[in-house]
Amino acid sequence: MATATAAPAKKWAREYETIYILRHDVDNDVAEKVVDRARDVIKRLDGTLTKLDNWGKRKLAYPIQKNSRGIFVYLKYVGFSDLVAELERNLRLLDEVVRFQTVLLEEDIDPASVAVDPDEVQYLHVEEEEEAEDADLERARSLGMAPRTQREYPSDEASEAKDDDDDDAGDDDAKTDAGDDDAKTDAGTDTEAAPDDDTKEKD
């Protein structure tokens, strides 16, 4: 009697994003080779790359391996648990990569339902440095991989210095008023002394 074979359990994937930073002096050819290596790893482990974005050269939140600037590259992909470990292992082996970070975005994704827009996975070179902030860097900031805007507040020392200047100005005014009073007093003394002298002469 033939027995029905059990259907294999459905394998669910996860969605991840990885941001890695290249040295600022890496040229376009080398940067593209790093992207190609990441593509190969994702494809080899049955993953699907859904978004690729080059954020260009930007200032780092803090120096990394004596680099104050770096080239930020963003990857979003769907795969299984072993994919992240293999991708990060490959990034770690590349001297051009100074830092990387992976975040889990969503669980229980059907790999067959993942659609890919060809325009979203094209690697574009960024020739000019971009200083303007944009929405794409918000996630990098949350990972501590990009600078945050610092608000400027007046320091206590500056406030104290201003108060001291005001006090000094007040003292000068007081001194000036005191000087005026002295001058008036002296003038009054001279005026009163004159009649006394005249009186003596008459006597």
C-alpha positions in Angstrom: 0.0 0.0 0.0 1.5 3.3 -1.1 1.7 6.0 1.5 1.4 9.6 0.6 4.5 11.6 1.2 4.2 14.6 3.4 4.5 18.0 1.7 7.7 19.8 2.6 7.2 22.6 5.1 7.1 26.1 3.6 10.3 28.0 4.2 9.8 31.6 5.2 12.4 34.3 4.5 13.2 37.5 6.3 13.8 41.0 5.0 17.1 42.7 5.9 18.9 45.9 5.2 22.6 46.4 5.4 24.5 49.7 5.3 28.2 49.5 4.7 30.8 52.3 4.5 33.7 52.3 2.1 36.9 54.3 2.5 36.6 57.8 1.1 39.5 57.3 -1.4 38.0 54.2 -3.1 37.4 54.7 -6.8 34.2 53.8 -8.7 35.6 50.5 -10.1 36.6 49.2 -6.6 33.2 50.3 -5.2 31.4 48.4 -7.9 33.4 45.3 -7.3 32.3 45.4 -3.6 28.7 45.7 -4.8 29.1 42.7 -7.2 30.5 40.6 -4.4 27.5 41.4 -2.2 25.2 40.5 -5.1 26.9 37.2 -5.6 26.6 36.3 -2.0 22.9 37.1 -1.9 22.2 35.2 -5.1 24.3 32.2 -4.0 22.3 31.8 -0.8 18.9 32.0 -2.5 18.3 35.6 -1.5 16.8 38.4 -3.5 18.2 41.9 -3.6 15.3 44.4 -3.7 17.0 47.8 -3.3 20.5 49.1 -3.9 21.4 52.8 -3.3 24.7 54.7 -3.3 24.4 57.6 -0.9 27.8 59.0 -1.9 30.6 60.4 0.1 29.6 61.8 3.5 31.1 62.9 6.7 31.3 60.3 9.4 29.8 60.8 12.9 33.3 59.9 14.3 36.6 58.9 12.7 36.8 55.2 11.7 40.2 53.7 11.0 41.5 57.3 10.6 38.8 58.1 8.1 36.6 61.2 8.7 34.6 60.6 5.5 33.2 57.5 3.8 31.1 56.2 0.9 27.7 54.9 2.2 26.0 52.1 0.3 22.6 50.8 1.2 21.3 47.2 0.5 17.8 45.8 1.1 17.3 42.1 0.5 15.2 39.1 1.3 16.8 35.9 2.4 17.3 33.3 5.2 19.3 33.4 8.4 22.5 32.1 6.9 22.6 34.9 4.4 23.4 37.7 6.8 26.3 35.9 8.4 27.8 35.1 5.0 27.4 38.6 3.7 28.9 40.2 6.7 31.8 37.7 6.6 32.6 38.8 3.0 32.4 42.5 3.9 34.7 41.9 6.9 37.3 40.4 4.5 37.4 43.5 2.3 39.9 46.2 3.2 37.8 48.8 1.4 35.0 48.3 3.9 35.5 50.2 7.2 32.1 49.6 8.8 28.8 47.7 8.2 25.5 47.2 10.0 22.6 44.9 9.3 19.0 45.3 10.6 16.1 42.9 10.4 13.1 44.7 8.9 10.4 42.0 8.6 9.9 38.3 9.3 7.8 35.5 7.6 8.1 36.6 4.0 7.2 34.3 1.1 10.3 34.4 -1.2 8.1 33.6 -4.2 6.1 36.8 -3.6 9.0 39.2 -3.7 9.0 41.5 -6.7 12.1 43.3 -7.9 12.1 46.6 -9.8 15.3 46.6 -12.0 15.7 50.3 -11.5 15.9 49.9 -7.7 18.9 47.5 -7.9 21.1 49.5 -10.2 24.4 50.8 -8.7 24.9 54.5 -9.7 28.1 56.3 -9.2 28.1 59.6 -7.2 30.8 61.9 -8.4 30.2 64.9 -6.2 30.2 64.9 -2.4 26.7 65.4 -1.0 26.5 67.6 2.1 22.7 68.1 2.2 20.7 65.9 4.6 18.0 63.7 3.1 15.5 61.1 4.4 17.6 58.1 3.3 20.2 58.9 6.0 17.8 58.9 8.9 18.2 55.1 9.4 22.0 55.4 9.2 21.8 58.1 11.9 19.8 55.8 14.1 22.6 53.2 13.8 25.2 55.7 14.8 26.8 55.6 11.4 26.1 59.2 10.3 26.3 62.6 11.9 23.4 64.2 13.7 22.6 67.9 13.5 23.8 69.6 16.6 21.9 72.5 18.0 23.9 75.5 19.3 23.0 76.8 22.7 24.7 79.7 24.5 27.2 78.3 27.0 27.0 79.2 30.7 30.4 80.8 30.4 29.2 83.1 27.6 26.2 84.0 29.7 28.3 84.7 32.8 30.7 86.8 30.7 27.8 88.9 29.4 26.5 89.4 33.0 30.0 90.5 34.0 30.2 93.0 31.2 26.8 94.4 32.2 28.0 94.7 35.8 31.2 96.4 34.7 29.2 98.8 32.6 27.1 99.6 35.7 30.2 100.2 37.8 31.5 102.6 35.2 28.3 104.5 35.2 28.4 104.7 39.0 31.9 105.9 38.8 31.0 108.5 36.3 28.1 109.7 38.4 30.3 109.8 41.4 32.9 111.8 39.5 30.2 114.3 38.5 29.1 114.7 42.1 32.8 115.3 43.1 33.1 117.9 40.4 29.9 119.6 41.5 31.2 119.6 45.1 34.5 121.1 44.1 32.8 123.7 42.1 30.5 124.6 44.9 33.5 124.9 47.3 35.3 127.3 45.0 32.3 129.5 44.7 31.8 129.7 48.4 35.4 130.4 49.1 35.5 133.5 46.9 33.2 135.7 49.1 35.3 134.7 52.2 38.4 136.1 50.5 36.6 139.3 49.5 35.4 139.7 53.1 38.9 139.4 54.4 40.2 142.0 52.0 37.5 144.5 53.0 38.3 144.1 56.6 
